[in-house]
Amino acid sequence: MNYQAFTNDSLRMMYQGVRGALAVDDALKAQGQETRFRVRETPDWKQHAADLETEMLKRGMLFEVIDWSEDLPAEVPRPSDETRS
């Protein structure tokens, strides 16, 4: 994917999409249900996030890096919880 072609807001939105899908999967797994997006099981998700991080770093954008560890409590993000930078 040509990440250089995207705007900063587009990169941030795609990154938040990865974070959101991961949170949903973790919450479903914690409830004993099947994951919906299979983020942890699909290497392309992690690669997509890494590519987004690389481009955002090149642009000097500030963002919170996704923590891929599985020992954190799952929490489904809500739009009202998001912060703007």
C-alpha positions as CSV (number, residue, x, y, z in Angstrom):
1,M,0.0,0.0,0.0
2,N,1.3,3.5,-0.8
3,Y,1.1,5.0,2.6
4,Q,2.8,8.2,1.4
5,A,-0.3,9.0,-0.6
6,F,-2.5,9.3,2.4
7,T,-3.2,12.3,4.5
8,N,-2.1,12.4,8.2
9,D,-5.8,12.1,9.2
10,S,-6.2,9.1,7.0
11,L,-3.2,7.4,8.5
12,R,-4.4,8.1,12.0
13,M,-7.9,6.7,11.2
14,M,-6.5,3.5,9.7
15,Y,-4.3,3.1,12.8
16,Q,-7.3,3.6,15.1
17,G,-9.1,1.0,13.0
18,V,-6.4,-1.6,13.8
19,R,-6.5,-0.6,17.5
20,G,-10.3,-0.9,17.5
21,A,-10.4,-4.3,15.8
22,L,-7.8,-5.6,18.2
23,A,-9.8,-4.3,21.2
24,V,-13.0,-5.9,19.9
25,D,-11.2,-9.2,19.3
26,D,-9.7,-9.2,22.8
27,A,-13.0,-8.4,24.4
28,L,-14.7,-11.2,22.5
29,K,-12.0,-13.6,23.5
30,A,-12.2,-12.6,27.1
31,Q,-15.9,-13.5,26.9
32,G,-15.1,-16.9,25.5
33,Q,-16.4,-16.0,22.0
34,E,-14.8,-16.4,18.6
35,T,-12.8,-13.4,17.5
36,R,-14.4,-11.3,14.8
37,F,-11.5,-9.7,13.0
38,R,-8.7,-12.3,13.8
39,V,-6.2,-9.4,14.3
40,R,-3.8,-11.5,16.5
41,E,-4.1,-14.5,14.2
42,T,-3.5,-12.7,10.9
43,P,0.1,-11.4,10.5
44,D,-1.0,-8.8,7.8
45,W,-2.8,-6.8,10.5
46,K,0.4,-6.4,12.5
47,Q,2.3,-5.6,9.3
48,H,-0.3,-3.0,8.3
49,A,0.0,-1.4,11.8
50,A,3.8,-1.4,11.5
51,D,3.7,0.2,8.1
52,L,1.4,2.9,9.4
53,E,3.7,3.5,12.3
54,T,6.7,3.9,10.0
55,E,4.9,6.5,7.8
56,M,3.6,8.4,10.8
57,L,7.0,8.5,12.4
58,K,8.5,9.7,9.1
59,R,6.0,12.6,9.2
60,G,6.7,13.4,12.8
61,M,3.2,12.5,13.9
62,L,2.5,11.8,17.5
63,F,0.5,8.6,18.3
64,E,0.2,6.0,21.0
65,V,1.8,2.7,19.8
66,I,-0.4,-0.3,19.9
67,D,0.5,-2.7,22.7
68,W,0.4,-6.2,21.2
69,S,0.8,-8.0,24.5
70,E,-2.1,-10.3,25.4
71,D,-1.9,-9.8,29.2
72,L,-3.8,-6.5,29.3
73,P,-7.5,-6.3,30.1
74,A,-9.7,-6.0,27.0
75,E,-11.6,-2.8,26.6
76,V,-13.8,-1.9,23.7
77,P,-13.1,1.7,22.6
78,R,-16.1,4.1,22.4
79,P,-16.1,7.2,20.2
80,S,-16.5,9.4,23.3
81,D,-13.3,8.0,24.8
82,E,-11.1,9.0,21.8
83,T,-8.8,12.1,22.3
84,R,-7.8,14.4,19.6
85,S,-4.3,15.7,19.1
